[in-house]
Amino acid sequence: MKWTEIKTKQVSELEHDLATAKARIVDLRFKAQSGALKHVHEIGSARKEISHLLTRIHQLRHTDGSSDISGKQE
């Protein structure tokens, strides 16, 4: 899934996609262990997709309008 697609979705849709991606990575790992997975790089792609989804979910949940990125709280 591309980042532009992820940016247009709501949190509930992203959480559904996250659950699907996590199930996919479990399946891919199982196939890799059994030798049935021919394209092992798909595991890395699935991990990257999960990371993108988690990043966007975090962004949407913690957006409060402030632009201070220094990490300091006043």
N, C-alpha and C positions, 0 to 999 in steps of 0.2 A: 504494500500500500504506500502510495506516495505521500509526502508531507503535505502537499496542497490538499489532498483528500482528507487527511487527518485534521487539518486546520478548520475545515468547514463543518465538522461534526460536533454534536453536543456530548456532554459527559456520559450520559446513559448509553449512547451509541458507542462511544469509545470503550466503555467498560465491557460492553458485549463483545466488541472486537478483540479486546484484551483477553477475555476468557477463551475465545476461539483460538487466538494465537498461542496461548499457553497450552491448550489441548493439542494444537498442531505440533508444538515443539516436543511435547512428551511422545507423540506418535513418531516423529522424526528420529528422536533419540533411540526409541525402541527398534525402529527399522535399521538404524545404523549399527546397533549392537548385534542384530541378527544377520546383518550382511545384505539386507534387501534394499538398502538405500544406495542408489548409484551416484547421486549428486549430494555429497556430504556438505557442500557449501550452503545448502538450503537451511541447515541448522543455524549458521551464522546470520543468514537473512532473516530467519524467524526471530532470533535474539534481537536483531536491530529493529525489527518492527515492534517488538514488545517495548523496547527502550523508547522508541518514538511515541508510542501510545501512552506510556507512563509519564513521559515528559509533558505531553499536551494535557493530560488529565491534571497533573500538578499545576500547570500554568492556569488552567481554567478555574481550579478550586482556590488558588491563592492570589487571584487578581483582585486587588483592592484599589486600584487607581493610582497608587504611588509609583513614582519612577525612580526611587532610591534603590540602587542596586549594590550599594556598598555593604549591605548586610548589617549595618548598625541600626539599633533601635533607639529612639529618643524618648 
